[in-house]
Amino acid sequence: MIENIKPKEATAIINSLLGGVVPRIGVQHITVGRSDEVKAFIAALEDVKNGQSMVKFWIGDFGSGKSFMLHLLNTVALKQKFVVTSADFTPDNRLYSNDGKAVILYSAIMDNIAIQTKPEGGALSTLLEKWIEQIVTKTAQDNNIPIADIRNEQYLRLIQDNIMKTVNEITDVGGFDFGVVVMKYYEGYIKSDDLLKRSALKWLKGEYRTKTEARQDLGVREIINDLNYYDMLKNFCKLFVSMGYSGFMINLDEAINLYKISTSATREKNYEKILSIYNDCLQGKVSNLFLNFAGTKDFLENERRGLFSYQALKSRLETNKFETTEVRDFAQPVIKLMPLDHNEVFALLKKLKAVFDFNYKTAIDISDNEIQLFMEEMFNKPGASEFLTPREVIRDFLNILSIIRQNPNIDKKKLVGDIKIKDERPNEIAVDSIEEI
């Protein structure tokens, strides 16, 4: 039996895993074999709470649980009162660009902002309104204005002045326009002008593509773009901390898409941006910021296209030479995720069955011995040792549970015996054949 699981979490777990993706919520209920990593991560969160900043690289083979790990980190950080967010690198977004691809990544980051009361994401407007309410309350207290009257339009200018004053105190680059936009958001908030609020959110999410359009809608001079988006992330980090949050954690998955950038100069610029962020965090130039990158071994160690092709990063990210598979160092910036062993996979499948039963209010007739037979069938298939991933094992197991639930009299042995496995790994090697420009 899974304890303290919510129906929404159970449904998210089953539907997401059947679809081959990691659930956004509830992953803590099905976690196995990552206790040492989580323990080290919680210690790192304490350092970030105390004003440090940190960058971690979670490295593993395809299907080893990198995305799952990032979602688990989100869950842990939310409980520690962090604002968290996540985004995937794709061919259309990256850290550095001069054609809008970096600001697309920024927009995804802002879209997915989550807090403990809104773990699914989309919490930016909630946070803005919470921060504005803090300003409103303080303004009322400082000026002896009844809290019931402070939102009257006659005090709009007073509130806006205090918003700008507070923004100037906590921001560095781009603070003026940031403050103007937040003032506009408050104006829309007070006047019930949803269009003005949407325009302000659009600017804060980096969705304006021309300065002219932003000036017409909001009266600002600048927009968030490929060059300044990182400064804006740092501004938001300071804003969240000023509200009482522990810090801002950003998870960036599918970093193999940086490795796949065909133009060597562009790829190097992206690695240079990673180096810049890494140095910022470790040299104390930014506080309370935690960035996690997830990628494959090729993304890290390939000396032609990976991070190790950039010497300054290689010197910082090489594995502690005293680390072994038995003796781990989780304090270093690179954490390599080891595959789950068979006992851990068995424990995972048991948890999944419990979640499945809870979700469908049923009790599937499948014993521990039958789960073990399923695992033997999967892991003994030709090619399994080479390319079978936990993702495929999980999906096949849930599909079998789904069939049994709807067909209780089915021959389970035959069902398991009919399993076929296939290579689901992406073809990462093929990128080496792309001509470099």
C-alpha angles and dihedrals in degrees: 000000000000111000125223095000116151122222090241090054093049092051092047092050095050098041094045096047092046086054092051096249134109115258115246092220136032099030091132088070093063101036118129134169100009101095096117092050092048092047091053090046092053089053089051090050089057090056091050090048087056093056105274123121127218144193123202130183116208107201128187145131121277109289094014093122105265095138090043089052093052091051090049090051088052091054092049094046093048089057088052089056097254124148104235136190140169141199137176124233110236135173086268100052137044143150097265128033143130097212103064099273094115094052088050087060089048091052091052090050092052093045092056099049110139138185130188093268091047106033096159092069134246092104099132095099091045090054093046092052091046091052092046090051089054089053091046093051093047091048091052092050095046093049099038091240117151110254088231091060103038093088092058113119091244089071095046094104092048091053092046091052090052091047090054092045091052093045091051090053096053104033135071117180117031094006097137097057090039089056094046091052093049089050089053090050089053091048089054089045093054096040095042088239101156092179092058091047091050091049091051091049090047090056094045090051092052094245098133111098099188132043089220093061092046091049091051093049102036110009094241127141101215141039132207108266145161092287103047106030093099090055088053091052088053090050091053090048090056091045093053092048091049087056091057101265119138095236146297121282121194121191118197116190135185093040087165084086089070089052088052095056101123099208109078094207092054092045090051091050089055091050089047088056090052089051091050092051091045092052092045091055099043096041093053097248090130129033134214095008122132121186124187124191121193122199147135128273089259091056089056108032108026102115094204102048108001132085089276088065085071104070097206090056094043091056090052099042105041112125119260101267091220094058119106134176088265098039110051132187109207093172093073119093094248118064115186114209112222118213117261112260121231094264090054092047089052091051089049093052091049090054091047091053090052091050091046091051091047093048095050096033090236141114110229112213100235122124131211088254090055091050089052090049089052090052092048090051091050099043095043095054115114109272094014094120089053104046114359109125132195087243092063093043091052094046094048091047093051091046089054091049089050092052093047092049091056096035107036094174096054119127101255094193091056091045092054092042091057092061115125124189128207138189106267096172116121116244099254096158092064092072090071088070092060111106113247117232 
